[in-house]
């Protein structure tokens, strides 16, 4: 057996460790995922309209400046805390009840400190913004950017603490409420005022609301807000730092190209590139929901040394994610032009080749979920992941300069896809080899091959429909081609023979939507 399978929880040498909770049932896991998916889906409905409104309300240069400002804010939220919030998944199940509040308080302390320092840096030294974007266009907005950044970073971790505490319904409510308030504030600013100042003020107000929610939840959940435990904080930092550095390097892979293009080509060209890299929000709902719950579930199984069950759970999740992501990838390639026209108008049609290449990241989201949950369960792989991403970060920067010089923005997005494929391949191979993840999973692997074949066959059936509908309204084209593709895919994939459809719905978390059709015994067990 590989070394990681004998790993112990030595990261908490001085912490009283409580016994692991009883592992949640498959139905319990599905219910947690379903609640998160419902919350994230509702959030998407609130936020999806924002960029569609802004491209119609702002000039192309202004839209580019807006994207640059919020790129800076979103980057700070994603990488500056170095993934410390994710330590909640590891520590909350392992420490005694009297120290669980300290886990959350430590995270809050670090997030406030990092957000405040970064916001002050941008406020006091706006030349930082000039250096990043190679121009002074954002300097007048530096104070507002700094304030919004500080507030949004401080309250950005609560979702993870809620899920780690298995308060999934509160997490879904938090996600829905915060995204609704964010969308409402930003859309109101976009419609009534239509200035970047107003959008940044709305973001700062949103940060205040999130921080209030953080303080209220911690007071109600843990009894008090401030319970700093310095020994535990050191353990959290020791656990989170390698993962945080790996997350920073992952950011290099997925986001650095945006800074390269913004620095090299200016706001107008960056607006085209940002639209090409636009990610349909529904693509991430499933993976984020499944990953969030799987991290908690795999940590439970790992703490009980149930490695076979852990591997089976991960592989089944990969198969089920493939059933959605592979056909989605095929259809987006077919309908790319009409999607751009429908969502962003003809003005942004030059972003089409960038969008097509960017779609290559969709299939790579499938192994990404599996690798993420396995690395967090088997903590010794943190450093392996860190080394892989460090090497690829060097390769990325070198290739990015060359690709942009010779191919422009298309070269930038091409390098991103190539580097992402290299990482997923190397990490997946290492984990599968060491942890024997694929042992006894031949049937599931063949299912994934069948799914890929069914997606390709459905695409071939849909091409004549697209040709016949050429020149029609983009909405009509997408409705006709989408219906054709969906029916063809269901016929070719034959999910009723590939696996238990009810089991698929349960594992993907949609069983909660069908509560009125579930057997009474299951419904009763949920309330017992």
N, C-alpha and C positions, 0 to 999 in steps of 0.2 A: 504493500500500500504506500502511496506517495506521502511525503513528509507532511503536507498540509492536513492530512486526515488525522494526524496525531496532535494537532495544534491545541493548546490550552489557552484559557483566558488570562494569561499572565499580565495582560495590560492593566489589570486591577489588583495589584498585589496587596493593597491595604484596604480594599473596599469590601464591606460585607456583602456577599453575593447572595441574592435570594434565589430560591429554586425556580427553574424555568417554569413559566406558565404552561398549562396543558396545551398541546398543539391544537390550533383551531382546525375544525373540520373543513373539508373541501367546500361545503356549502357556506360556512362562515367566511372562508377566504373569498369566495365569489361575492358574498354580500358586501364585504369591504370594498372589493374592486368595483362592484356595481354602484355603490354610493358615490365613490370618487368619480366614476365616469359620468354619473348624472350631474354632479357638481361641475366638473370640467366642461361638459357639453353645454350646460347652461351658461357658463362663463364665456364659452366661445361665441354663443349667440349674442352676447353683449359686446364683445370686443371685435368681432369679425368686421363690423361695419366701419370701424374707425379709419383704417387706411383707405378704404374705398371712398369715404367722404373727403379725406384730406387730399387725395390726388385730384379731386374735382374742385376743392376750395382754395388750394394753394398753388402758386406758380411752381414750375418744376424746380427752380433753384431753391425756393422756400421749402418745398417738400424734401429736397436733399438735405437742407440744413436741419430740418426737423428730425430726419432719420439719423443724421450724425449726432445730434444732441442726445437722442434717446438710445442710440447705440452706446454712447459713453456711459449712460446711466445703467442700462441693462448689463453691460460688461462689469461694472462695479458690483452689481448685485450678484452676478454669477461667480466671480473669481476672487474678489477681495477677501471675503471671510474664509477662503481656503477650505471650503466644504465642512466647516465645523458643525453646521446644523445636522449633517448626516451622521455625526457621532451619536445623536440621540437614538438611532436605531440599534446601535451596538450597546450603549451603556444603560438605557432605561430598563431593558429586560434583565440586566445583570447586577444592578446595584440594589441595595435595600430601599424600602419605601421612604425612609427618612432622608435619603439622599437624592431622590428623583427630582425634587424641586431644584436642587443645586445644579443638576445637569442642564436644565433649561435656563437657569439664571446665568450660568457660565456662558452659555451661547449668547444670551441677550447682551451681556457685558461686552463680549468681543465684537458683536455686530454694531453696537452703539459706538464703541471706540473706533473701529475701522471706518464706519460711515462718516463720523464727525471729522476725523483727520483728513479723509479724502475730500470731503466737501470744503473744508477750510483751505486745503491746498489749491483747489480750483478757484476758490474765491480770491485768495491772496495772490496767486500766481497764475493768472489767465494765460500767460505765455505757454503753459503746458498744453492748453487746447490748441494754440497756434502751432506748436511743434507736432502734435498728433495729426492734425488735419491739413497742415501745410498752408495755412491761410488765416487771416484775422476775422473771418466771417462770424465765428461763434463767440468772439471775445465779448461783445455787448451782452450776451446771455450768460456769461460765466457765473455771476452771483446766483442767478436762478437755477442754473444747472447744479451748482454746488449744494444749494439748499435741498432741492428735490432729491439729489443723490443721497445725501446724508439721511434723510427721513425714510426713503424707500429701502435703503440697505438695512437700517435698524429694525424694521418690521418685516423683513422678508423671509424669516426662518420658521414662522409659527406653524405653517402647514406640516412640516416634517415632524415637529414635536407632537402635534396632534395625532398624526398617523402612528408614530412610535408608541404613543400612549393608547393606541387602538380606539381613539375617539374619532372614528372615521366619519361619522355623521357631522360632527362639529367641523372636521376638516373640509368636507364637501360644502357645508354652509359658509365657512370662511372663504373658500375659493370662489364660490358663487357671489357672495356679497361683495368681496373686494374687487372682483373683476367687473361686477355691475357698477359699483361706484366709480371705478377707474374709467370705464367706458362712458358712463353718464357725464362725468366731469370733463373728460377730454372731448367728447362729441359736442357738448354744450359750448366749450371754448372754441372748437373748430367752426361751429355753425354761426355763433353769435358774434365772435370777435375775430376769428381767423388770423391770429398772429402767433408766432412762436412763443412770445412772452406769456400769452394767455395759456398756451398748452403746458408750459413749464410750471406756471402757478397752479394749474389744475393737478399736475403730478405731485407737487409739494403738498397740496391739501390731501391728496390721496395717501401720501406717506404718513401724515398726521393721523388719519383715520385708522390705518393699519397698525400704527404704534399703540394707539388707544386699545384696539382689540387685543393686541399682545399682552398688555398690562392687565386687562380685565380677565383674560383667560388664565394667565399664570396665577393671579390672585385666587380665582375660583378653583383651579385644578390642584394647586400645590399649597394653598393656604397663605402664602406671602410671595412677594415679587422677588425680593433680593435675598438669595441664600447662597452666596458665593462660597465655594469650597475649593481652596487653592490646590490641594492635592489632587482632587478630582479634575480640576481644570488642566493641570499638567498632563494627566492621563488622557484627557480628551484631545489636547493639542498633540500629544505623541501619537495617538491613533489617527487623528484627522489630518495631520500635516502631510504625510505621504499621499493620502487620497486627495487632499487639497492641491498639492503640487501636480498630481496626475490630472485633476480637473482643470488646473491652469494650462497644462500642456494640451489637454483636449480642447480648451478654448482656442489655443493657437491653431489647432486643426480646423475648427469650425467657424471661427469668427475673425481671425487675423486678416483673412483675405479682404474683409470689408474695410478694414483700416488701410490696407495697401491701396485699394481702389480709391477710397476717399482721399487719401494723401496724394495720389498720383494724378487724378483726373478732375477733382473739384466737385461741387454740389450737384450740378446738372447731370453730369455723367454718372455720378454716384446714385442719383435717383433712379436712373434706368437699371443700374446693376442691382440695387436693393429690391426693385420690383421683380427682377429675374430670380432673385434668391428668396422671394416670398414663399413662406411655408404655409400651406393650407392647415389651419389649426387642428382640424379633426384628425390629421395624421398623428399628432403627438398625444392625443387624449388617451388612446388605448395603451400605448407603450408606457406613458407616465403612470397611468393608474395601475397597470399590471406590475410595473417595476416597483412602485412604492409599496405595494402590499407584499410582493414577493420578497423584498429585502427583509421585511419583518418576519415573514414565514420561514425563509431560509436560515435566518439567524436562530430561530427556534429549533429547527431541525439540526443545525450544526451544533448547537449547544447540547443536544441530546445524542450526538454522534450517529444520527440517522442519515448517513451519507447517500445510501442508495435511494431513499425516498426523495432526498434533496435533488439528486441528479434527474430522477424521473420527472419531478415537478418542473424543473427548468426546461427539459427537452419538450415536454408537452406544451409548455407555454410558447416555445419557439415555433412548434408546429402550428399552433392556433393563431399566433401573430402572423405567420406566413400566409395563412388562409385569407387574411385581409390585406396585408401590405403588398404581396406580389401582384394581385390583380389591380390594386390601386396604382401601382407603378406603371403597369402596362396601359391602363386607361389614361393616365395623365400624359404619357408620351403621345397618345393618339389625339387627345383633345387640347394640347398645350396652347395652340394658337387661339382657339375660341375661349379658353379660360382667361388668357391675357386680355382679349378684347372685351369680354363680359365684365371683368373685375376692374380693369384699369384704363379702359378706352384705347383707341387707336394710337394715342400719343405715346404710349409705352410699349408698342409692338416691337421696337428694336430689342427689348429684353427677352424675346422668345428663345434665341439659342442659349442664353444663360439659364433660363428656366428649364429647358430640356436637359441640359447637362446636370443641373442641380438635382433633378429628379433621380439621378443615379444614387443619391444618398438614401433613398427610401428603402431599398432592400437591405441596406447596411444597418438600418435601425433594428432589424430582427436579431442578429447576433449581438448587437450592442446591449440589449436588455439582458440577455443571458450572461454575458461577460460581466456586466456591472454587478448583478446580484451575487455571482460567484466570487468575485474579488472582494466584495464586502463581507461575505460569509467566511471566506478563507483569507484572513487578514495578512498572511505571509506573502500573498501575491501582490500586495500593494506596491512593493518595491520593484517587482518585475514589470508591472504596468507602468510605473514611473520611468523605468529605464527605456522601455519601448517607446513611450511618448517623447522622451527627451531626444532620442535618436531621430524620430520622425519629425520633431519640431525643427531640428537643424536642417533636415532634408527639405522640409516645407519652405523655410525661409529662403534657402538657396534656390529651389525650383521656382518659387513665386517671383523673385526678381527677374529670372530669365524668362518665365512665361509671360509676365506682363510686358516686358520689353519687346517681345517678338509677336505676341498674340493679343495683347490688351486684356480687357476684362474676361474674355472667353478663356484665356490661358489661366487666369487666376482661379476660376471656378473648376477648371479641369484638374488643376493640381490638388484642390481640396478633395475631390472625389477619389483621386488616385491614392492620396495619403490615407484617407479614411478606409479605403479598401485594404491597404497594407496593414493598418493596425488591427482591423477586425480579423483578418486572416491569421496574423501571427498570434494574437492573444487567444483566439478561439482554439487554434491548434494546440497551444500549450495547455490550456485548461482542460480540453477534451482528453489529451494524452495523460496528463498527471492525475486527474480526478476520475478518469474512466467514465466520463459523462455519457459517451455514446455506446457503452457496453450494453448489449441487449436491446438496442433501440432501432434495429434495422427496419421494423415496420413503420415506425414514425418517420424515419428518414425517407423511406419510399413514398410516404404520404406527401412530404415536401416536394419531391420530384414531380409527383402527379399534380400538385397545385401549380407548380411552375408551368407544366405542360398545358394545363387547362387555361391558365392566364394567356399564354401565347395563342392558343387556339381561339379563344374568345376575341382576342385582338384581330386576328385574321378575318373572323366573321364580321367584325365591326367596320373594317376599312371600307367596304363598298357602301355602307350607310353614310359614312363621312363624305365620300366622294359624291354621292347622290344629293347630299344636303349642302354642298359647297355654295357659298354666297348667301345663305340664309342667315337669319338672326342667330348670334352665338348661343343664346339661351335655347332656341329650338334645336340647334345642332347638338348641344350637350345633352338635352333631354332624350332625343331620339337615339343618339349613339350610346348614351349611358344605359338606357333601357335594353337595347340590343346586347350590349356587352354583359350586363348583369345576368340576363336570361341565359345567354350562351355559356357564361362561366359556371353558373349553377348546374347546367346540363353536363358540361364536360368534367367538372370537378366531382360531381356526385357526392356531396358531403354526407348524404344519408348512408352511403356505403363505406366512405373513408373513415368515419368515426361517428360516435353517438352524438347526434345533433343536440340533444338536450344537454349532454355533458359539455359540448362546446359552448353553448350559451351560458352554462353555469360557470365554467372556468373563466370565460371572458367577462363575467360579471354582470350579465344582463338578466340573470335569473330573477333579480329583485323586481324587474319590470313586469314579470309574469307571476306575481305572487298569487293572483286569483286562480291560476291554473295549477298550482303546486299541490301535491298530496297533503292531506290534512296532517299526517304524521310529521312531515317536514316543517310545516308552518308551526305546529305545536312545539316542536323541539327548539325552534328559534326563540320562543318566548319562555321556555322553561328555565 
